[in-house]
């Protein structure tokens, strides 16, 4: 969802935005919001289909070897945050990039030029409740932990139908 669409969604469904004591925003609404879409791990893009043989006087910058077999990504949904655990054995901290892109997408890319290294690339799509401007990440040498805070919405009880 684009920034403009996100702002329109906020205006459409909300009347005021409040900050709680921990700095997370909560939105009070006159009408209930539809539930946000759960995070979705998208299929990685295919490697480039170019022949880098003798025609190029240089080697390609990115490593396009497949990721190690034991690398994976897991998403844990909590009430106030999304927590991603990415296992990246053989990768170094300075070769990992975590970035946000248009339409609520978090991009995780890691490259290793070691003999047993490779290229890891995953895109994760989030719903409207993810605060992608406040992403935090930690890497312990094997596991990358990415924390994406969520907007909190007060629960509104709907009138009972008779």
C-alpha positions as CSV (number, residue, x, y, z in Angstrom):
1,X,0.0,0.0,0.0
2,X,1.4,3.4,-0.9
3,X,2.0,6.2,1.6
4,X,-0.9,8.1,0.1
5,X,-3.2,5.1,0.3
6,X,-2.1,4.5,3.9
7,X,-2.9,8.1,4.9
8,X,-6.3,7.8,3.2
9,X,-7.0,4.6,5.1
10,X,-6.0,6.3,8.3
11,X,-8.3,9.3,7.6
12,X,-11.2,7.0,6.5
13,X,-11.2,4.7,9.5
14,X,-9.9,6.9,12.3
15,X,-10.9,10.0,14.1
16,X,-7.9,10.6,16.3
17,X,-4.4,9.1,16.8
18,X,-3.0,8.8,20.3
19,X,0.5,7.9,21.5
20,X,0.7,5.6,24.5
21,X,3.3,5.9,27.2
22,X,5.6,3.5,25.3
23,X,5.5,5.6,22.2
24,X,3.4,3.2,20.1
25,X,0.5,4.8,18.4
26,X,-3.1,3.7,18.9
27,X,-6.0,4.8,16.9
28,X,-9.4,5.4,18.2
29,X,-12.0,4.6,15.6
30,X,-15.7,5.5,15.1
31,X,-16.2,2.3,13.1
32,X,-14.4,-1.0,13.3
33,X,-11.4,-1.7,11.0
34,X,-11.1,-4.8,9.0
35,X,-8.5,-7.1,10.4
36,X,-5.0,-6.5,9.0
37,X,-3.6,-9.1,6.6
38,X,-1.0,-11.4,8.2
39,X,2.6,-11.1,7.1
40,X,3.3,-13.1,4.0
41,X,6.7,-14.3,2.8
42,X,6.8,-13.7,-0.9
43,X,8.6,-15.9,-3.3
44,X,12.2,-14.7,-3.9
45,X,12.9,-13.2,-7.3
46,X,14.8,-15.5,-9.7
47,X,18.5,-14.9,-10.3
48,X,19.4,-12.7,-13.3
49,X,19.3,-14.6,-16.5
50,X,22.5,-13.0,-18.0
51,X,25.6,-14.8,-19.2
52,X,28.6,-13.2,-17.5
53,X,31.0,-15.3,-19.5
54,X,33.7,-13.7,-21.6
55,X,31.6,-10.7,-22.7
56,X,32.0,-8.8,-19.4
57,X,35.4,-7.6,-18.3
58,X,34.4,-7.8,-14.7
59,X,32.6,-10.2,-12.3
60,X,29.1,-9.5,-11.2
61,X,28.8,-7.5,-7.9
62,X,26.2,-9.7,-6.2
63,X,26.7,-13.3,-5.5
64,X,24.0,-15.4,-7.1
65,X,24.8,-18.8,-5.7
66,X,21.8,-20.3,-3.9
67,X,21.5,-19.8,-0.1
68,X,22.8,-22.5,2.2
69,X,20.3,-25.3,2.6
70,X,19.8,-24.7,6.3
71,X,18.8,-21.0,6.0
72,X,15.2,-20.2,6.7
73,X,12.8,-17.5,7.7
74,X,10.0,-17.7,10.3
75,X,7.4,-15.1,11.3
76,X,5.9,-14.9,14.8
77,X,2.9,-12.6,15.3
78,X,2.4,-11.0,18.7
79,X,-0.2,-8.4,19.8
80,X,2.3,-5.5,19.7
81,X,4.9,-6.6,17.1
82,X,5.8,-9.0,14.3
83,X,9.1,-10.9,15.0
84,X,11.0,-12.4,12.1
85,X,13.7,-15.0,12.8
86,X,16.0,-15.5,9.8
87,X,18.7,-18.2,10.0
88,X,21.7,-17.1,8.0
89,X,24.7,-19.5,8.7
90,X,27.9,-18.4,7.1
91,X,26.9,-14.8,6.6
92,X,28.5,-11.8,8.1
93,X,26.7,-8.8,9.7
94,X,28.2,-6.3,7.2
95,X,26.8,-8.3,4.3
96,X,23.2,-8.2,5.5
97,X,20.7,-5.6,4.4
98,X,17.2,-5.0,5.8
99,X,15.2,-2.4,4.0
100,X,11.6,-1.3,3.5
101,X,10.0,-0.9,0.2
102,X,6.8,0.4,-1.3
103,X,3.5,-1.3,-0.6
104,X,4.4,-2.4,3.0
105,X,7.3,-4.8,2.0
106,X,10.3,-5.6,4.1
107,X,13.3,-6.8,2.1
108,X,16.1,-9.0,3.7
109,X,19.2,-9.6,1.5
110,X,22.4,-11.3,2.5
111,X,25.5,-12.2,0.4
112,X,28.5,-14.3,1.2
113,X,31.5,-14.6,-1.1
114,X,33.1,-17.4,0.9
115,X,33.4,-20.8,-0.9
116,X,30.4,-22.3,1.0
117,X,28.5,-18.9,0.9
118,X,25.6,-17.8,-1.2
119,X,22.8,-15.3,-1.8
120,X,19.8,-15.1,0.5
121,X,16.9,-12.8,-0.5
122,X,13.3,-12.7,0.9
123,X,10.5,-10.2,0.8
124,X,7.8,-10.1,3.5
125,X,4.6,-8.3,2.9
126,X,2.7,-6.7,5.9
127,X,-0.8,-5.4,6.5
128,X,-1.7,-1.8,7.3
129,X,-0.9,-2.2,11.0
130,X,2.9,-2.7,10.6
131,X,5.0,0.3,11.5
132,X,7.8,-0.2,9.0
133,X,9.5,3.1,9.9
134,X,10.4,1.7,13.3
135,X,11.9,-1.7,12.3
136,X,14.8,-3.0,14.6
137,X,17.2,-5.8,13.7
138,X,19.8,-7.8,15.6
139,X,22.3,-10.4,14.3
140,X,24.1,-12.8,16.6
141,X,26.3,-14.5,13.9
142,X,23.7,-17.1,12.9
143,X,20.2,-15.7,13.5
144,X,18.9,-12.3,12.3
145,X,16.0,-11.2,14.5
146,X,13.8,-8.4,12.9
147,X,11.2,-6.7,15.0
148,X,8.4,-4.8,13.3
149,X,6.1,-2.9,15.8
150,X,2.4,-2.9,15.2
151,X,-0.2,-0.1,15.6
152,X,-2.5,-0.9,18.4
153,X,-6.2,-0.4,17.9
154,X,-8.6,-0.2,20.8
155,X,-11.2,-2.9,20.8
156,X,-14.6,-1.5,20.2
157,X,-17.6,-3.6,21.1
158,X,-20.2,-3.7,18.4
159,X,-23.8,-3.5,19.5
160,X,-25.5,-6.8,19.7
161,X,-28.0,-7.6,17.0
162,X,-31.4,-8.7,18.1
